[in-house]
Amino acid sequence: MSPVSGAVPTTIIVFGLALAAYALLMTAMNRRVGLVLLVALGVLEILLIVLVAIIAARLVGGGRPASLPTLIGYLIATPLVPVIAGLWGAMERSRWGPTVVAVAGLVAAVLMVRLHEIWPVIGV
């Protein structure tokens, strides 16, 4: 089996961690969620959708992980993380809004590692 392009999951991990660091900086500076954080969440969302499409194409092509239901659950839930974080962070008008965005960045990075554990063909 050839691996799914490792560039996309690796980019998601790096971008998610960078987003988390920036969002935590905004929390420390007592700032609210602004346009920069929302755009960054949008970029993370696009990256996650691209990865879901790549994995779905791989599944349609005949590849099967050991735990298909778990993989499908992750594929459904993963793109929801930035959307929910964006809504929640924007509604939270205190300094803790960026913390919600930071958690989303960390969750996206961890989900990439977990997806790789479920199906090693997903390169990280």
PyRosetta script that sets phi, psi and omega in degrees:
from pyrosetta import init, pose_from_sequence

init()
pose = pose_from_sequence("MSPVSGAVPTTIIVFGLALAAYALLMTAMNRRVGLVLLVALGVLEILLIVLVAIIAARLVGGGRPASLPTLIGYLIATPLVPVIAGLWGAMERSRWGPTVVAVAGLVAAVLMVRLHEIWPVIGV")
pose.set_psi(1, 129.3)
pose.set_omega(1, 174.8)
pose.set_phi(2, -84.3)
pose.set_psi(2, 141.9)
pose.set_omega(2, -176.2)
pose.set_phi(3, -72.8)
pose.set_psi(3, 151.2)
pose.set_omega(3, 169.9)
pose.set_phi(4, -62.2)
pose.set_psi(4, 145.4)
pose.set_omega(4, -178.0)
pose.set_phi(5, -47.3)
pose.set_psi(5, 116.8)
pose.set_omega(5, -179.4)
pose.set_phi(6, -71.2)
pose.set_psi(6, -12.5)
pose.set_omega(6, -178.4)
pose.set_phi(7, -66.4)
pose.set_psi(7, -39.0)
pose.set_omega(7, -177.1)
pose.set_phi(8, -68.9)
pose.set_psi(8, -51.5)
pose.set_omega(8, 178.0)
pose.set_phi(9, -61.5)
pose.set_psi(9, -38.5)
pose.set_omega(9, 178.9)
pose.set_phi(10, -65.0)
pose.set_psi(10, -40.6)
pose.set_omega(10, 177.1)
pose.set_phi(11, -62.7)
pose.set_psi(11, -39.6)
pose.set_omega(11, 179.0)
pose.set_phi(12, -64.3)
pose.set_psi(12, -41.8)
pose.set_omega(12, 179.5)
pose.set_phi(13, -62.8)
pose.set_psi(13, -50.2)
pose.set_omega(13, -178.1)
pose.set_phi(14, -63.7)
pose.set_psi(14, -45.8)
pose.set_omega(14, -178.9)
pose.set_phi(15, -65.5)
pose.set_psi(15, -41.1)
pose.set_omega(15, 179.0)
pose.set_phi(16, -62.2)
pose.set_psi(16, -41.6)
pose.set_omega(16, 178.8)
pose.set_phi(17, -69.5)
pose.set_psi(17, -38.7)
pose.set_omega(17, 177.1)
pose.set_phi(18, -65.3)
pose.set_psi(18, -41.1)
pose.set_omega(18, 177.3)
pose.set_phi(19, -61.6)
pose.set_psi(19, -43.4)
pose.set_omega(19, 179.2)
pose.set_phi(20, -61.7)
pose.set_psi(20, -43.8)
pose.set_omega(20, 179.7)
pose.set_phi(21, -62.5)
pose.set_psi(21, -45.0)
pose.set_omega(21, -180.0)
pose.set_phi(22, -65.4)
pose.set_psi(22, -41.8)
pose.set_omega(22, -179.8)
pose.set_phi(23, -65.3)
pose.set_psi(23, -37.7)
pose.set_omega(23, 177.0)
pose.set_phi(24, -67.5)
pose.set_psi(24, -34.0)
pose.set_omega(24, 174.3)
pose.set_phi(25, -62.6)
pose.set_psi(25, -42.5)
pose.set_omega(25, 178.0)
pose.set_phi(26, -64.2)
pose.set_psi(26, -35.9)
pose.set_omega(26, 175.9)
pose.set_phi(27, -64.3)
pose.set_psi(27, -45.5)
pose.set_omega(27, -179.6)
pose.set_phi(28, -63.5)
pose.set_psi(28, -31.0)
pose.set_omega(28, 179.4)
pose.set_phi(29, -86.0)
pose.set_psi(29, 4.5)
pose.set_omega(29, 178.1)
pose.set_phi(30, 62.0)
pose.set_psi(30, 40.0)
pose.set_omega(30, 179.1)
pose.set_phi(31, -100.9)
pose.set_psi(31, 157.3)
pose.set_omega(31, 174.9)
pose.set_phi(32, -90.4)
pose.set_psi(32, 171.1)
pose.set_omega(32, 175.4)
pose.set_phi(33, -67.7)
pose.set_psi(33, 124.8)
pose.set_omega(33, -179.4)
pose.set_phi(34, -117.6)
pose.set_psi(34, -170.8)
pose.set_omega(34, -176.5)
pose.set_phi(35, -62.5)
pose.set_psi(35, -38.4)
pose.set_omega(35, -178.4)
pose.set_phi(36, -60.8)
pose.set_psi(36, -45.9)
pose.set_omega(36, 179.6)
pose.set_phi(37, -66.7)
pose.set_psi(37, -38.0)
pose.set_omega(37, 179.0)
pose.set_phi(38, -67.7)
pose.set_psi(38, -39.0)
pose.set_omega(38, 176.5)
pose.set_phi(39, -65.7)
pose.set_psi(39, -41.3)
pose.set_omega(39, 178.5)
pose.set_phi(40, -62.4)
pose.set_psi(40, -39.7)
pose.set_omega(40, 174.9)
pose.set_phi(41, -63.4)
pose.set_psi(41, -36.3)
pose.set_omega(41, 176.6)
pose.set_phi(42, -64.0)
pose.set_psi(42, -40.8)
pose.set_omega(42, 177.5)
pose.set_phi(43, -64.7)
pose.set_psi(43, -43.0)
pose.set_omega(43, 177.2)
pose.set_phi(44, -60.5)
pose.set_psi(44, -41.1)
pose.set_omega(44, 178.4)
pose.set_phi(45, -61.2)
pose.set_psi(45, -44.4)
pose.set_omega(45, 178.9)
pose.set_phi(46, -62.0)
pose.set_psi(46, -44.2)
pose.set_omega(46, 178.1)
pose.set_phi(47, -60.4)
pose.set_psi(47, -42.0)
pose.set_omega(47, 179.7)
pose.set_phi(48, -66.7)
pose.set_psi(48, -38.9)
pose.set_omega(48, 178.0)
pose.set_phi(49, -65.9)
pose.set_psi(49, -39.5)
pose.set_omega(49, 176.3)
pose.set_phi(50, -60.4)
pose.set_psi(50, -45.0)
pose.set_omega(50, 179.6)
pose.set_phi(51, -63.1)
pose.set_psi(51, -43.3)
pose.set_omega(51, 178.3)
pose.set_phi(52, -60.2)
pose.set_psi(52, -41.2)
pose.set_omega(52, 178.9)
pose.set_phi(53, -64.6)
pose.set_psi(53, -41.0)
pose.set_omega(53, 178.6)
pose.set_phi(54, -63.1)
pose.set_psi(54, -45.0)
pose.set_omega(54, -179.5)
pose.set_phi(55, -67.0)
pose.set_psi(55, -40.2)
pose.set_omega(55, 178.4)
pose.set_phi(56, -62.4)
pose.set_psi(56, -40.7)
pose.set_omega(56, 177.5)
pose.set_phi(57, -63.4)
pose.set_psi(57, -38.9)
pose.set_omega(57, 178.0)
pose.set_phi(58, -64.0)
pose.set_psi(58, -40.1)
pose.set_omega(58, 177.6)
pose.set_phi(59, -65.4)
pose.set_psi(59, -42.9)
pose.set_omega(59, 178.9)
pose.set_phi(60, -63.7)
pose.set_psi(60, -32.7)
pose.set_omega(60, 179.0)
pose.set_phi(61, -73.3)
pose.set_psi(61, -2.6)
pose.set_omega(61, 175.1)
pose.set_phi(62, 111.4)
pose.set_psi(62, -6.2)
pose.set_omega(62, 178.3)
pose.set_phi(63, -71.3)
pose.set_psi(63, 143.1)
pose.set_omega(63, 179.3)
pose.set_phi(64, -139.0)
pose.set_psi(64, 125.7)
pose.set_omega(64, 174.3)
pose.set_phi(65, -79.0)
pose.set_psi(65, 170.5)
pose.set_omega(65, 178.6)
pose.set_phi(66, -64.9)
pose.set_psi(66, -35.4)
pose.set_omega(66, -177.7)
pose.set_phi(67, -123.3)
pose.set_psi(67, 82.2)
pose.set_omega(67, -177.8)
pose.set_phi(68, -62.0)
pose.set_psi(68, -44.0)
pose.set_omega(68, 179.5)
pose.set_phi(69, -60.7)
pose.set_psi(69, -38.5)
pose.set_omega(69, 178.4)
pose.set_phi(70, -64.6)
pose.set_psi(70, -44.1)
pose.set_omega(70, 178.8)
pose.set_phi(71, -60.9)
pose.set_psi(71, -44.4)
pose.set_omega(71, -180.0)
pose.set_phi(72, -63.4)
pose.set_psi(72, -39.4)
pose.set_omega(72, 176.6)
pose.set_phi(73, -60.6)
pose.set_psi(73, -43.9)
pose.set_omega(73, 177.5)
pose.set_phi(74, -64.6)
pose.set_psi(74, -39.7)
pose.set_omega(74, -179.5)
pose.set_phi(75, -66.3)
pose.set_psi(75, -30.3)
pose.set_omega(75, 176.8)
pose.set_phi(76, -76.8)
pose.set_psi(76, -43.0)
pose.set_omega(76, -173.8)
pose.set_phi(77, -78.7)
pose.set_psi(77, -34.2)
pose.set_omega(77, -173.4)
pose.set_phi(78, -56.2)
pose.set_psi(78, -48.3)
pose.set_omega(78, -179.3)
pose.set_phi(79, -69.0)
pose.set_psi(79, -13.5)
pose.set_omega(79, 179.5)
pose.set_phi(80, -78.2)
pose.set_psi(80, -22.1)
pose.set_omega(80, -175.4)
pose.set_phi(81, -58.6)
pose.set_psi(81, -53.3)
pose.set_omega(81, -179.4)
pose.set_phi(82, -65.6)
pose.set_psi(82, -33.6)
pose.set_omega(82, -179.5)
pose.set_phi(83, -65.2)
pose.set_psi(83, -49.0)
pose.set_omega(83, -179.7)
pose.set_phi(84, -64.6)
pose.set_psi(84, -41.7)
pose.set_omega(84, 179.2)
pose.set_phi(85, -63.5)
pose.set_psi(85, -40.0)
pose.set_omega(85, 178.8)
pose.set_phi(86, -63.4)
pose.set_psi(86, -44.9)
pose.set_omega(86, 179.2)
pose.set_phi(87, -65.8)
pose.set_psi(87, -47.7)
pose.set_omega(87, -178.4)
pose.set_phi(88, -65.9)
pose.set_psi(88, -45.0)
pose.set_omega(88, -179.6)
pose.set_phi(89, -63.7)
pose.set_psi(89, -38.7)
pose.set_omega(89, 179.3)
pose.set_phi(90, -70.7)
pose.set_psi(90, -33.6)
pose.set_omega(90, 178.9)
pose.set_phi(91, -76.1)
pose.set_psi(91, -26.9)
pose.set_omega(91, 179.4)
pose.set_phi(92, -79.5)
pose.set_psi(92, 102.1)
pose.set_omega(92, -173.5)
pose.set_phi(93, -85.7)
pose.set_psi(93, 5.1)
pose.set_omega(93, 177.2)
pose.set_phi(94, -93.4)
pose.set_psi(94, -174.5)
pose.set_omega(94, 179.6)
pose.set_phi(95, -68.9)
pose.set_psi(95, -12.1)
pose.set_omega(95, -175.6)
pose.set_phi(96, -84.5)
pose.set_psi(96, -6.4)
pose.set_omega(96, 175.6)
pose.set_phi(97, -57.5)
pose.set_psi(97, -48.0)
pose.set_omega(97, 177.6)
pose.set_phi(98, -62.7)
pose.set_psi(98, -25.2)
pose.set_omega(98, 177.6)
pose.set_phi(99, -65.2)
pose.set_psi(99, -36.6)
pose.set_omega(99, 175.9)
pose.set_phi(100, -61.1)
pose.set_psi(100, -41.9)
pose.set_omega(100, 178.5)
pose.set_phi(101, -65.8)
pose.set_psi(101, -39.4)
pose.set_omega(101, 178.3)
pose.set_phi(102, -61.6)
pose.set_psi(102, -42.3)
pose.set_omega(102, 178.5)
pose.set_phi(103, -63.0)
pose.set_psi(103, -39.0)
pose.set_omega(103, 178.4)
pose.set_phi(104, -62.6)
pose.set_psi(104, -40.5)
pose.set_omega(104, 177.3)
pose.set_phi(105, -63.1)
pose.set_psi(105, -42.7)
pose.set_omega(105, 177.8)
pose.set_phi(106, -65.7)
pose.set_psi(106, -41.7)
pose.set_omega(106, 179.3)
pose.set_phi(107, -62.7)
pose.set_psi(107, -41.6)
pose.set_omega(107, 179.1)
pose.set_phi(108, -61.0)
pose.set_psi(108, -42.4)
pose.set_omega(108, 179.2)
pose.set_phi(109, -64.4)
pose.set_psi(109, -44.4)
pose.set_omega(109, -179.9)
pose.set_phi(110, -66.3)
pose.set_psi(110, -37.7)
pose.set_omega(110, 178.8)
pose.set_phi(111, -62.9)
pose.set_psi(111, -33.2)
pose.set_omega(111, 177.6)
pose.set_phi(112, -65.1)
pose.set_psi(112, -42.4)
pose.set_omega(112, 177.9)
pose.set_phi(113, -65.0)
pose.set_psi(113, -42.1)
pose.set_omega(113, 180.0)
pose.set_phi(114, -65.1)
pose.set_psi(114, -41.4)
pose.set_omega(114, 177.0)
pose.set_phi(115, -60.5)
pose.set_psi(115, -38.3)
pose.set_omega(115, 177.6)
pose.set_phi(116, -65.0)
pose.set_psi(116, -36.5)
pose.set_omega(116, 177.8)
pose.set_phi(117, -67.7)
pose.set_psi(117, -37.4)
pose.set_omega(117, -179.9)
pose.set_phi(118, -69.0)
pose.set_psi(118, -40.9)
pose.set_omega(118, -176.9)
pose.set_phi(119, -141.5)
pose.set_psi(119, 94.8)
pose.set_omega(119, -175.1)
pose.set_phi(120, -57.9)
pose.set_psi(120, -16.2)
pose.set_omega(120, 178.4)
pose.set_phi(121, -65.0)
pose.set_psi(121, -17.5)
pose.set_omega(121, 175.2)
pose.set_phi(122, -81.1)
pose.set_psi(122, 100.3)
pose.set_omega(122, -176.0)
pose.set_phi(123, -71.5)
pose.set_psi(123, 142.5)
pose.set_omega(123, 175.6)
pose.set_phi(124, -123.8)
pose.dump_pdb("model.pdb")
